[in-house]
Amino acid sequence: MKKQVIALLTAAMMVGAMAGCGSGGADATTAAADTTAATTTAAETTTAEDTKAADTEAEDGAETTAAEAGADGKVLVMATNAEFPPYEYHDGGDIVGIDVEVAEAIAEKLGMTLEVEDIAFDSIIPELESGKADIGVAGMTVNEDRLKNVDFTDPYTTASQVIIVKEDSDIAGPDDLKGKYIGVQLGTTGDIYASDYEADGSTIERYNKGFEAVQAMQQGKIDAVVIDQEPAKVFVSQNEGIKILDEALTVEEYAIAIKKGNTELLDQVNGALGELKESGELQAIIDKYISAE
C-alpha cells in the first residue's frame, strides 16, 4: 500500500513536471514567434521605408530633370557668323552687332536667355535643321532656295548687295562684272547673286570671311567684291584705295531663319518682332550701328 502511494505520488509529480515543461515550451515557442513576427514587421517597415525613400529620390530626380529641362527650355540658341559687321562681329571676347542686339531683345520678350554660337555661314541652316540652334540670325536674305530648308520670320531690315572695287577700277556698275574675277563670302546672298555672272564668263572666288575677299582684291587676285552694303561700308572705312559703286547690285530684306515646321517658335518670334517694331526699339538698335558708319 505504501509502495502504491509512493508510486502514485511519483506519477503525479512527473505529470506536473511534464505539464510544467509543456507550459515553458509553449511560452518559448510563443516568444520565438513573437520575435520572428517583430523581426518580420521591422524588416517590412524598413523595406517600406527604403522603398518610400527610393520613390522619393526618384521623384526628386524627376523634378530635378524637369527643372533642368525647364531651364534648358529658356535658352534661345542663335547661330550666326560673326564676320559681318555691323550685323555681327567680334569686339574683344564678345560677339556684338545689330543681329545680336535684336536677338537679345527678342529673347527678353520671350522670357529667355540668348546664347550665341559663332559658326561658318553655310553651316547655319544645317545647325537649325539638326536642332542644335533655335534661330539663325546673320544678315540672311529670304530666298527660294533657303525656304526649301527653313522658315523665315517677318523681315526686320532692308539691305542692299553692293560692289566694292579699287578706286582706279574700270568697273562702274553691275554690267561690268561680266568676265571679271568676283570675290564673295561663301554661302551669302552675295555668293548667290554673283554666281549668275558665271554664265557670262566671270570667275567667282569664295572666301570664308568678307574681309578676306577685300584683302584678295587689294592684292590684285580679284577685280571686285560683292557683299552687303553695311559690312561694305566698314571695309571701305578701314582700307584705303577702295570704294563702293553707287549702283547697288540688289535690294533685299533680312529675316530670322527657324527650323522648318516649328510654327510655335516662328509665331513667338514674329510676335516679339512686332512689338519691337511698334515700340521703335528695333529701329533704335539699327540706327545705333548704321549711323555710326
Secondary structure by P-SEA (a helix, b strand, c coil): caaaaaaaaaaaaaaaaaaaaaaaaaaaaaaaaaaaaaaaaaaaaaaaaaaaaaaaaaaaaaaaaaaaaaaaaabbbbbbcccccccbbbcccccccaaaaaaaaaaaaacbbbbbbbccccaaaaaaaacccccccccccccaaaaaccccccccbbbbbbbbbcccccccccccccccbbbbccccaaaaaaacccccbbbbbbbccaaaaaaaaaacccccccccaaaaaaaaaacccbbbbccccccbbbbbbccccaaaaaaaaaaaaaaaaaaaaaaaaaaaccccc
